[in-house]
Structure formats: structure tokens, C-alpha cells
Amino acid sequence: MATAGTETSARTREGTTRLRVAVLSGGRSSEHEVSLSSGAAVREGLESVGHEVVDVRIGRNGRWHRAGEQEPLSLTPGAGLLDADVVFPVLHGRFGEDGTVQGLLEMLDVAYVGAGVASSALCMDKVLFKELMTAAGTVPQVAYIDVGASRFVGPDRQALLEQVMRLGLPVFVKPAHLGSSVGIVKVTAEHELIGAIESAFAYDARVIVEAAAAGLEVECGVLGLTASERGPAGTAAQVSLPGEIAYESDFYDFEAKYEPGGMDLVIPARISETATERVRELALQAFAYAGCEGLARVDFFVEGERVLLNELNTMPGFTPTSVYAKLMAASGVTYPEVVDRLCRLGIERFAQQGARAF
């Protein structure tokens, strides 16, 4: 395996040749099964364009196995991973989308797909992400309160609860580091608030409470461009048409996301042209401000011409029927093209890093 600062393998040097891609799926998070489905789709997409795929599963216990083998993989810093040109970590949630695996891949000295260590960790923490967007000053967001465990059990607990109630009801109580709507509770009465926060603390040491937002839930995909694909302006990424999430449940919960018939995706979203352009503009801004690379799905609330950023996912659900893939397909980029480009972006970044002194 080539290491940073050395010549890349013959497979990758030409940029259009066959790649050996290690696809990581599974993981320790509550989104383990979703990741396995995403991983199967990515493997199929990569194979459809001629790449060689190495299937690596991460168990719920955190152990890495090559598919079909019982012996755990032995990982050696600086030695790459199974002679792969690039690793595609199709991992959702904690222990995969939060910078931990990205850091491990950096130590292995191998190219990988998607956001780096810092931006993965940042975007996984809903509070830190919102604070960064607030600091940017140009990204409107849903009002929120950061509820740390020390504040909740400390002497200023009552003041904290009063601060939360000033958001107005209903509010949404969320673990700060989970995805796929895991652990989210909608609070419609004041007496429900403490129980909802305690429930969220069962998942996470940090909780966020968000005000309810009116309007439509709209999502937008961002996909990076390789150096050869960038136009004269040097735009680093392209943005999809926005899609509207339509569902019958009380809110866009886990069942609505993953149960058959739980939601419909309307592309393009039924919003004005002005709001459409604002969604796309803010998606690119959030992607850039957070230092993301490769891909992201950016979620919004849209009411008339008012657009509010909700959150950004650095590795959203990744089957061909997932929202991100549908958004990109509707915008002219097929699923095999998406996974192929992401691998080449990862290799491109790896080569750029290897050219720097450190």
C-alpha cells in the first residue's frame, strides 16, 4: 500500500482505472443495520463500474472482520487497509460518522471517502455545529438550547428549564450525537420536559432542545467535484435540487425514515424559486463552513420564503432509494457515478495531504 508522500499505485495513478475499495459497514452505533444496508448498496454500485471491492464489517462489539472470515482484522499504523486504494466508511452515527474511524484511517495512512476528522466530529455534535453556523453569522437556524448534564443536575437546573420553556411548545429533545432520529422526543406539555431530557441522557451526555419550526422539511445533497471536474470558477462542490419530505406521522421520526411507506420524497420540493435557490446557497455555505469534503445532506425547514438550517449529515443513508441518492439522481448524477466520484475525491485528497510537510 502506498503511503502519504510516495507515488500512488498503478491502479489509481491514471484516475480512470480500476480501484480496490475497502467498504466499511456495520459499526457499534444504533444505526448498525442501516449501515449494513448502505454498505451493500455501495459495494454493488462500485462493482457496477468495474471496481474491486473488499467487504469489511464492523460488529456491534467494534471488531473488524473481512466478510466471511471469523478472525478479526489486525490493523497496523502506516500499513494501509487490505491493500486498498481507498476506504469507503459507510458508517452512520457514533463510532463511525463522528471522526473516530476517520482518525483511525488517518493513522493507517490510507485514502478514505468523506469528511475528515475535525468536520466529522463537528457535524456529529448538533450543538457545536449550530454554534459554528451561528458564528458564521449568515446562516439562519432553528432556536435551540444546549442542555449539558452538569447544568441539568446542578443548582441552575430550574433556570435552565425556564430557558427551555421560553422556546415555546412544542419542542424537540434530542441526544446531541445521534442520527436517524434515534432518541428524539417531541414535548407538547411542560410536565413532559424533564422526562424527555432524562430519556435523551440515556443515549448521550449532551442534549439539545430545539424549537419547533413551521413549514416543510426540505433536504439538499452536496457532492464534491474532483479537480478535473471543476469549472473556471473552481467551484469545489455541486448541489442537488432540493427535495421535500412528506410524511403522515407526528414528526420525521425513525419509523417515518425507514419503514416502507413512512415518507414520500418530492423532487423538486414544492417551494418557490427564491426559496429553492436560498436552500441550495445555504447548503453550500454550511458544507464549506463546516470544512466538509466529499458529500453531505443538508436539512432545512422552509416556510414561504423563510429558510432555516436544521442540520448536516456527513454520511447520510446511502442506498439507491435513500434521500441523498435520489436527490443526486434527480440532479443528473447516477448512484454508480456518485460512489465512483467519492472514491476519486478521497484519493485526490490523500495525494494532496502527502505532498505537504508535517
KATA-V347840 format. One line per field, one symbol per residue. ss: DSSP state (H for helix, E for strand, - for the rest). psi: psi as a letter, one per 20 degrees, with the letter a starting at -180 (. if undefined). Layout:
ss: ???
psi: ???
This chain:
ss: ---------HHHH------EEEEEEE-----HHHHHHHHHHHHHHHHH---EEEEEEE-----EEE-------------------EEEE----------HHHHHHHHH--EE----HHHHHHHH-HHHHHHHHHHH----E--EEEEEHHHHH---HHHHHHHHH-----EEEEE---------EEE--HHHHHHHHHHHH----EEEEEE----EEEEEEEEE------------EEE---EEEEE------HHHHH----EEEEE-----HHHHHHHHHHHHHHHHH-----EEEEEEEEE--EEEEEEEE---------HHHHHHHH----HHHHHHHHHHHHHHHHHHHH----
psi: pqrpirprrhhihiijrpqopooprdririkghghggggggggggghhjjqpppopporhjiqpqppiqhpqqppppijaokkqhqpnnmppbqkgjjighggghghilqqrqaqagghggghhohggghhghghhijoqrqqrppnqhhhhiahkgghghhgghihqqrrppqphjqakjpjppppiqhiigghgghghihhqipqppqqqpraqppqpqppqprhiiqahikpiqqqrqqqpoprirhrmagghhiqpjhrqoopqqmrrhghghgghghghgggghikqqfrqppqrppocippppfrppimrpkrhjrgghhghgijjorghhghghhghgggggghghhiqq.
